[in-house]
């Protein structure tokens, strides 16, 4: 109670001092504002004094300082209130502990009195001072015995808790060791299984032919060789096919170089700009064909028919038989 009263008195004193500081601060600010307004009035009356712009700037600066001061005062007041609240909470907690301890002592005393009266009812009924003194001594002995029993029970409880904690720690340790053993056994079993699979694979490889063993052991190399073979075979098979397709594509600007066109009927065909270099044109019918700009370098033209054809130079074939 005394601590709480001191705390409340200290709090009231702090609030009073804070109000006094605020009043002084406000009075000082009011005096400054009054002085500035007087100077402005003098400036308006006599064209002298402090300019209005400076007064506005100073006033704005005062407002900023005032806001900062108010914020600081609020923060300080909040911190002080929190400290006082914590101190008051500690005092109240201590008071509650004291009250609980006193109640426990009173309850123990009442129990001791009840036990003494139950054991010696004749002393409780007697009014003799000597009997009352004996009863008081008996009560004190009972309280002492009860306190000793409580201490022994507390020691036993503490010992039981310690033993329980040790047992729990032992069980946790055994469980961790068991878990580690299980993990080790699982890892060993996994390693044995992998080793067994590896031996079985090696055994199967030993029973295979060398070529099949190479495929199984070197899948990347085998895949690369297979891909290379596919490319080579495809190239070999595709080459004549592609050549046939190229030589059958007769028309303007066609690439017919080195093609075998023996005996083909190209009458009236447009072969403008076609490449016929080194082509075999034996017995080819080129009547009325347009060969303007065509290349005939190295071409074999034995028995070719040129009647009415347009030569590479743009002139018509002449002669009997007509030629270019």
Residue, then its C-alpha position, 0 to 999 in steps of 0.5 A: x500500500x505504501x509503495x502504491x501511494x508513493x507511486x501515485x504521489x510521484x505520478x501527480x508530481x510529474x504531471x504538475x511539473x509537466x503542466x508548469x513547463x507547458x504553461x511557461x512554454x506557451x507564455x514564452x511563445x505568446x510573448x514572442x508572437x506579441x513582439x513580432x506583431x508589434x514590429x509588424x504594426x510599427x512597420x506598417x505605421x512608420x515603414x520601418x521595423x521587421x518585414x512581414x515576410x520575416x515574421x511569417x517565416x519566424x512564425x512558421x519556424x515556431x510552429x515547427x518547433x512547437x510541433x516537435x516539442x509537443x511530440x517529444x512531450x507526448x513520447x516522454x509522457x507515454x514512456x513515463x506512464x509505461x514505466x509507472x505501469x510496470x512498477x505498479x504491476x511489480x508492486x501488485x504482484x509482490x502484494x499478491x504473493x505476500x497475501x497468498x503466503x499469509x493465507x497459506x500460513x493462516x490455513x496451516x495454523x488453523x489446521x494445526x489448531x484443529x489437529x491439536x484440539x482433536x488430539x487433546x480436547x480436554x486442554x481446549x476445554x480447560x481455562x487453566x493457563x498451564x493447559x492453554x500453554x501446553x495447547x499452544x506448545x502442541x500447536x507449535x509442534x504440529x505446525x513445525x511437523x507440518x512444515x517439515x512434512x511439507x518440505x519433505x514432500x516438496x523435496x520428494x516432488x522435486x526428486x521425482x521430477x528430476x528422476x522423471x526428467x532423467x528418465x525422459x532424457x534417457x528415453x529420448x537418447x535411446x530413441x535417437x540411438x534406435x533411430x540412428x541404428x535403423x537409418x544405418x541398417x537401411x543405408x547398409x541394406x540399400x548399399x547391399x541391394x545396389x551391389x547385388x544389382x551391379x553384380x547381376x548386371x555384370x553377370x548378364x553382360x558377361x553372358x552377352x555377345x561382345x557387340x551387345x555388351x558394347x551396346x549395354x556398356x556404352x549407350x552413348x557411343x552406340x547411339x552416336x554410331x547408329x545416328x551416323x549410320x542412319x545419316x550415311x544410309x539416308x545420304x546414299x539412298x537419297x542421292x540418286x532420288x534427289x538427282x532424278x528429281x533435279x534432272x526431271x525438273x525441266x523449265x526456265x532457269x532449271x539446273x540440268x547440268x550433267x543430266x542425262x536427257x537422251x532422246x527426250x522430247x523438249x519440243x516447244x519447252x521454255x528453257x530460258x536461262x537453264x543450265x545444261x552444262x555437260x548434259x547429255x542431249x543426244x537425240x533430244x528434240x528441241x524444235x521451237x524450244x526457247x533456249x535464250x540465255x541457256x548454258x550449253x558448255x560441254x553439253x553433248x548435242x549429237x543428233x539434237x533437233x533444233x528446228x525453229x528453236x531459239x538459240x542461247x544468243x537469242x537468234x533462231x537456229x539456221x541451216x539444214x538441218x538447223x543448228x545453233 
